[in-house]
Amino acid sequence: GLNDRAISHICDQARENQSLVKLNLAGNKLTDLGAASVAGLLEVHDELRELSVHWNKFTEVGGLKILRAFANNETLKLFDISYNKIGGIKNSGIAQEFAKIFENHQSLVHLDISF
């Protein structure tokens, strides 16, 4: 799989490609550094509809970065962050970010947070 550095480059290039509507970064063993790159992409990309980042190695820190960026992104309709370790710390803010997502994303049709 790709490492955090490769994902950083991919996300940097994807920022310039507004025709990109689906991005699957699953199974790349990305850490919280990779999560920061994904979050940066979500903050600026206006056309992304589907994002899959399952089967990586995000912790609560990386998960929060992605979820905060997602909470402010109005175009994502499918989001899969399953099989990451984002829910282990009590009071980490993960539940609050999901609440914001549910409140702000009436067009969300698929969310996978299973583990």
MDAnalysis code that builds the backbone (N, CA, C; Angstrom):
import MDAnalysis as mda
import numpy as np

u = mda.Universe.empty(345, n_residues=115, atom_resindex=np.repeat(np.arange(115), 3), trajectory=True)
u.add_TopologyAttr("name", ["N", "CA", "C"] * 115)
u.add_TopologyAttr("resid", np.arange(1, 116))
u.add_TopologyAttr("resname", ["GLY", "LEU", "ASN", "ASP", "ARG", "ALA", "ILE", "SER", "HIS", "ILE", "CYS", "ASP", "GLN", "ALA", "ARG", "GLU", "ASN", "GLN", "SER", "LEU", "VAL", "LYS", "LEU", "ASN", "LEU", "ALA", "GLY", "ASN", "LYS", "LEU", "THR", "ASP", "LEU", "GLY", "ALA", "ALA", "SER", "VAL", "ALA", "GLY", "LEU", "LEU", "GLU", "VAL", "HIS", "ASP", "GLU", "LEU", "ARG", "GLU", "LEU", "SER", "VAL", "HIS", "TRP", "ASN", "LYS", "PHE", "THR", "GLU", "VAL", "GLY", "GLY", "LEU", "LYS", "ILE", "LEU", "ARG", "ALA", "PHE", "ALA", "ASN", "ASN", "GLU", "THR", "LEU", "LYS", "LEU", "PHE", "ASP", "ILE", "SER", "TYR", "ASN", "LYS", "ILE", "GLY", "GLY", "ILE", "LYS", "ASN", "SER", "GLY", "ILE", "ALA", "GLN", "GLU", "PHE", "ALA", "LYS", "ILE", "PHE", "GLU", "ASN", "HIS", "GLN", "SER", "LEU", "VAL", "HIS", "LEU", "ASP", "ILE", "SER", "PHE"])
u.atoms.positions = np.array([
    [0.809, -1.190, 0.000],
    [0.000, 0.000, 0.000],
    [0.856, 1.260, 0.000],
    [0.207, 2.357, -0.181],
    [0.877, 3.655, -0.196],
    [1.150, 4.133, 1.228],
    [2.199, 4.937, 1.375],
    [2.510, 5.473, 2.701],
    [1.983, 6.894, 2.839],
    [2.182, 7.480, 4.008],
    [1.682, 8.821, 4.292],
    [2.243, 9.867, 3.331],
    [3.501, 9.739, 2.978],
    [4.128, 10.708, 2.068],
    [3.472, 10.652, 0.684],
    [3.242, 9.443, 0.187],
    [2.597, 9.281, -1.122],
    [1.183, 9.852, -1.096],
    [0.464, 9.605, -0.019],
    [-0.904, 10.122, 0.097],
    [-0.887, 11.639, 0.161],
    [0.107, 12.202, 0.804],
    [0.232, 13.665, 0.857],
    [0.346, 14.235, -0.555],
    [1.169, 13.610, -1.379],
    [1.323, 14.064, -2.767],
    [0.021, 13.887, -3.557],
    [-0.631, 12.759, -3.364],
    [-1.894, 12.505, -4.062],
    [-2.942, 13.547, -3.665],
    [-3.057, 13.819, -2.385],
    [-4.042, 14.802, -1.913],
    [-3.711, 16.200, -2.418],
    [-2.424, 16.541, -2.472],
    [-2.025, 17.840, -3.011],
    [-2.456, 17.981, -4.460],
    [-2.245, 16.942, -5.246],
    [-2.639, 16.984, -6.664],
    [-4.160, 16.964, -6.821],
    [-4.843, 16.223, -5.963],
    [-6.304, 16.130, -6.051],
    [-6.969, 17.466, -5.750],
    [-6.326, 18.309, -4.973],
    [-6.886, 19.640, -4.687],
    [-7.083, 20.441, -5.962],
    [-6.221, 20.214, -6.921],
    [-6.276, 20.952, -8.189],
    [-7.237, 20.331, -9.195],
    [-7.699, 19.124, -8.919],
    [-8.547, 18.391, -9.864],
    [-9.986, 18.411, -9.366],
    [-10.724, 19.433, -9.733],
    [-12.103, 19.563, -9.267],
    [-13.063, 18.610, -9.979],
    [-12.576, 17.886, -10.987],
    [-13.447, 16.897, -11.630],
    [-13.449, 15.569, -10.866],
    [-12.554, 15.413, -9.911],
    [-12.509, 14.199, -9.090],
    [-13.733, 14.163, -8.178],
    [-14.508, 13.088, -8.253],
    [-15.698, 12.974, -7.423],
    [-15.656, 11.764, -6.491],
    [-14.711, 10.847, -6.719],
    [-14.627, 9.631, -5.904],
    [-13.158, 9.350, -5.607],
    [-12.828, 9.136, -4.336],
    [-11.452, 8.838, -3.941],
    [-11.457, 7.692, -2.942],
    [-10.727, 6.632, -3.281],
    [-10.633, 5.465, -2.419],
    [-9.176, 5.307, -1.987],
    [-8.915, 5.549, -0.709],
    [-7.580, 5.409, -0.128],
    [-7.548, 4.269, 0.889],
    [-8.419, 3.320, 0.724],
    [-8.561, 2.217, 1.671],
    [-7.358, 1.293, 1.633],
    [-7.057, 0.707, 2.792],
    [-6.062, -0.348, 2.887],
    [-4.629, 0.080, 2.650],
    [-4.305, 1.310, 2.966],
    [-2.948, 1.801, 2.736],
    [-2.119, 1.955, 4.009],
    [-2.637, 1.557, 5.135],
    [-1.930, 1.650, 6.411],
    [-1.530, 3.088, 6.751],
    [-2.400, 4.025, 6.373],
    [-2.130, 5.428, 6.644],
    [-2.239, 5.716, 8.131],
    [-1.386, 6.588, 8.611],
    [-1.406, 6.990, 10.012],
    [-2.083, 8.355, 10.125],
    [-1.958, 8.957, 11.276],
    [-2.543, 10.281, 11.496],
    [-1.921, 11.343, 10.591],
    [-0.693, 11.129, 10.127],
    [-0.092, 12.053, 9.160],
    [-0.863, 12.012, 7.842],
    [-1.210, 10.822, 7.396],
    [-2.021, 10.678, 6.190],
    [-3.412, 11.255, 6.385],
    [-3.947, 11.110, 7.592],
    [-5.268, 11.674, 7.897],
    [-5.258, 13.189, 7.752],
    [-4.155, 13.821, 8.140],
    [-4.045, 15.278, 8.004],
    [-4.087, 15.682, 6.532],
    [-3.480, 14.907, 5.671],
    [-3.516, 15.189, 4.228],
    [-4.931, 15.045, 3.677],
    [-5.619, 13.996, 4.105],
    [-7.000, 13.777, 3.671],
    [-7.890, 14.925, 4.162],
    [-7.705, 15.339, 5.405],
    [-8.480, 16.452, 5.954],
    [-8.234, 17.733, 5.162],
    [-6.983, 17.983, 4.812],
    [-6.665, 19.166, 4.021],
    [-7.365, 19.153, 2.675],
    [-7.464, 17.987, 2.067],
    [-8.181, 17.860, 0.796],
    [-9.665, 18.155, 0.985],
    [-10.257, 17.578, 2.019],
    [-11.686, 17.790, 2.272],
    [-12.026, 19.255, 2.514],
    [-11.090, 19.986, 3.089],
    [-11.341, 21.397, 3.401],
    [-11.481, 22.257, 2.152],
    [-10.875, 21.847, 1.045],
    [-10.863, 22.709, -0.140],
    [-11.546, 22.121, -1.372],
    [-11.810, 20.831, -1.382],
    [-12.370, 20.198, -2.578],
    [-13.892, 20.304, -2.563],
    [-14.442, 20.952, -3.584],
    [-15.877, 21.227, -3.629],
    [-16.697, 20.190, -4.379],
    [-16.055, 19.249, -5.029],
    [-16.786, 18.309, -5.872],
    [-16.736, 16.857, -5.403],
    [-15.928, 16.555, -4.405],
    [-15.778, 15.175, -3.949],
    [-17.090, 14.680, -3.358],
    [-17.584, 13.552, -3.889],
    [-18.858, 12.975, -3.437],
    [-18.664, 11.717, -2.597],
    [-17.580, 10.975, -2.873],
    [-17.344, 9.707, -2.166],
    [-15.905, 9.647, -1.676],
    [-15.745, 9.299, -0.406],
    [-14.414, 9.141, 0.171],
    [-14.381, 7.868, 1.004],
    [-13.449, 6.983, 0.649],
    [-13.253, 5.745, 1.404],
    [-11.837, 5.741, 1.976],
    [-11.759, 5.699, 3.286],
    [-10.459, 5.649, 3.973],
    [-10.439, 4.507, 4.980],
    [-11.215, 3.468, 4.698],
    [-11.269, 2.329, 5.617],
    [-9.979, 1.505, 5.542],
    [-9.805, 0.660, 6.556],
    [-8.645, -0.225, 6.674],
    [-7.317, 0.548, 6.640],
    [-7.245, 1.597, 7.439],
    [-5.995, 2.319, 7.638],
    [-5.665, 2.286, 9.120],
    [-4.748, 3.106, 9.544],
    [-4.318, 3.077, 10.945],
    [-4.508, 4.432, 11.619],
    [-5.632, 5.080, 11.323],
    [-5.929, 6.358, 11.969],
    [-6.302, 6.114, 13.422],
    [-5.862, 6.999, 14.297],
    [-6.301, 6.984, 15.688],
    [-7.327, 8.099, 15.864],
    [-7.694, 8.366, 17.107],
    [-8.638, 9.446, 17.390],
    [-8.125, 10.783, 16.861],
    [-6.809, 10.998, 16.931],
    [-6.223, 12.257, 16.477],
    [-6.474, 12.454, 14.985],
    [-6.136, 11.472, 14.190],
    [-6.361, 11.561, 12.754],
    [-7.834, 11.541, 12.399],
    [-8.589, 10.718, 13.110],
    [-10.030, 10.659, 12.876],
    [-10.696, 12.001, 13.104],
    [-10.305, 12.690, 14.170],
    [-10.871, 14.016, 14.442],
    [-10.540, 15.011, 13.347],
    [-9.328, 14.956, 12.830],
    [-8.954, 15.872, 11.747],
    [-9.850, 15.661, 10.536],
    [-10.036, 14.407, 10.155],
    [-10.882, 14.105, 9.002],
    [-12.335, 14.483, 9.281],
    [-12.850, 14.120, 10.451],
    [-14.255, 14.400, 10.760],
    [-14.530, 15.892, 10.835],
    [-13.611, 16.661, 11.375],
    [-13.804, 18.119, 11.425],
    [-13.838, 18.720, 10.021],
    [-12.982, 18.239, 9.153],
    [-12.996, 18.717, 7.768],
    [-14.285, 18.274, 7.074],
    [-14.715, 17.045, 7.327],
    [-15.947, 16.524, 6.739],
    [-17.152, 17.329, 7.217],
    [-17.171, 17.727, 8.471],
    [-18.292, 18.478, 9.025],
    [-18.508, 19.789, 8.279],
    [-17.451, 20.321, 7.689],
    [-17.543, 21.585, 6.956],
    [-17.617, 21.393, 5.443],
    [-17.609, 20.158, 4.990],
    [-17.690, 19.851, 3.569],
    [-19.135, 19.501, 3.244],
    [-19.728, 20.209, 2.309],
    [-21.153, 20.031, 2.048],
    [-21.462, 19.101, 0.880],
    [-20.445, 18.548, 0.226],
    [-20.704, 17.771, -0.981],
    [-20.596, 16.259, -0.799],
    [-19.930, 15.801, 0.236],
    [-19.705, 14.366, 0.415],
    [-21.019, 13.641, 0.702],
    [-21.279, 12.577, -0.058],
    [-22.499, 11.793, 0.110],
    [-22.225, 10.389, 0.636],
    [-21.024, 9.878, 0.376],
    [-20.631, 8.548, 0.849],
    [-19.298, 8.701, 1.569],
    [-19.243, 8.204, 2.797],
    [-18.029, 8.318, 3.602],
    [-17.814, 7.027, 4.357],
    [-16.640, 6.405, 4.163],
    [-16.315, 5.147, 4.830],
    [-14.991, 5.313, 5.559],
    [-15.061, 5.339, 6.879],
    [-13.870, 5.438, 7.724],
    [-13.798, 4.214, 8.647],
    [-14.421, 3.137, 8.225],
    [-14.471, 1.924, 9.039],
    [-13.084, 1.289, 9.183],
    [-12.977, 0.458, 10.177],
    [-11.751, -0.286, 10.474],
    [-10.538, 0.615, 10.668],
    [-10.751, 1.683, 11.416],
    [-9.691, 2.531, 11.936],
    [-9.929, 2.619, 13.442],
    [-8.952, 3.002, 14.177],
    [-9.076, 3.045, 15.640],
    [-9.388, 4.467, 16.092],
    [-10.582, 4.942, 15.720],
    [-10.919, 6.339, 16.004],
    [-11.801, 6.528, 17.230],
    [-12.238, 5.452, 17.859],
    [-13.202, 5.609, 18.944],
    [-12.752, 5.174, 20.308],
    [-11.465, 5.058, 20.558],
    [-11.007, 4.469, 21.805],
    [-10.862, 5.398, 22.985],
    [-10.731, 6.697, 22.754],
    [-10.512, 7.626, 23.873],
    [-11.829, 8.279, 24.258],
    [-12.194, 8.133, 25.529],
    [-13.418, 8.740, 26.023],
    [-13.285, 10.259, 25.969],
    [-14.338, 10.917, 25.520],
    [-14.378, 12.376, 25.421],
    [-13.388, 12.939, 24.407],
    [-13.071, 12.185, 23.381],
    [-12.135, 12.667, 22.362],
    [-12.784, 13.662, 21.411],
    [-14.085, 13.735, 21.392],
    [-14.779, 14.629, 20.480],
    [-15.325, 13.934, 19.252],
    [-15.038, 12.644, 19.105],
    [-15.504, 11.897, 17.941],
    [-17.033, 11.924, 17.852],
    [-17.721, 11.640, 18.941],
    [-19.189, 11.609, 18.922],
    [-19.760, 12.975, 18.566],
    [-19.159, 14.048, 19.088],
    [-19.632, 15.397, 18.787],
    [-19.470, 15.722, 17.305],
    [-18.365, 15.271, 16.708],
    [-18.149, 15.525, 15.281],
    [-19.157, 14.756, 14.435],
    [-19.471, 13.531, 14.830],
    [-20.495, 12.784, 14.099],
    [-21.848, 13.468, 14.231],
    [-22.145, 14.013, 15.402],
    [-23.401, 14.748, 15.582],
    [-23.467, 15.937, 14.627],
    [-22.370, 16.667, 14.471],
    [-22.332, 17.805, 13.535],
    [-22.551, 17.333, 12.106],
    [-21.933, 16.209, 11.766],
    [-22.080, 15.666, 10.417],
    [-23.539, 15.321, 10.144],
    [-24.197, 14.644, 11.084],
    [-25.600, 14.279, 10.889],
    [-26.482, 15.518, 10.784],
    [-26.156, 16.539, 11.539],
    [-26.931, 17.779, 11.529],
    [-26.752, 18.554, 10.222],
    [-25.532, 18.583, 9.705],
    [-25.207, 19.439, 8.563],
    [-25.275, 18.753, 7.213],
    [-25.371, 17.445, 7.174],
    [-25.313, 16.724, 5.903],
    [-26.599, 15.962, 5.629],
    [-27.606, 16.688, 5.252],
    [-28.888, 16.061, 4.946],
    [-28.816, 15.207, 3.682],
    [-27.788, 15.436, 2.855],
    [-27.663, 14.670, 1.613],
    [-26.757, 13.442, 1.766],
    [-26.232, 13.195, 2.963],
    [-25.389, 12.021, 3.201],
    [-26.235, 10.759, 3.042],
    [-25.770, 9.843, 2.176],
    [-26.554, 8.625, 1.932],
    [-25.868, 7.362, 2.452],
    [-24.564, 7.437, 2.731],
    [-23.866, 6.253, 3.225],
    [-22.734, 6.685, 4.165],
    [-22.761, 6.138, 5.366],
    [-21.698, 6.374, 6.348],
    [-21.362, 5.049, 6.973],
    [-20.081, 4.647, 6.882],
    [-19.646, 3.391, 7.486],
    [-18.577, 3.709, 8.522],
    [-18.882, 3.429, 9.776],
    [-17.938, 3.645, 10.874],
    [-17.742, 2.339, 11.658],
    [-18.016, 1.230, 11.011],
    [-17.910, -0.074, 11.676],
    [-16.464, -0.423, 11.992],
    [-16.313, -1.362, 12.927],
    [-14.990, -1.867, 13.259],
    [-15.056, -3.289, 13.685],
])
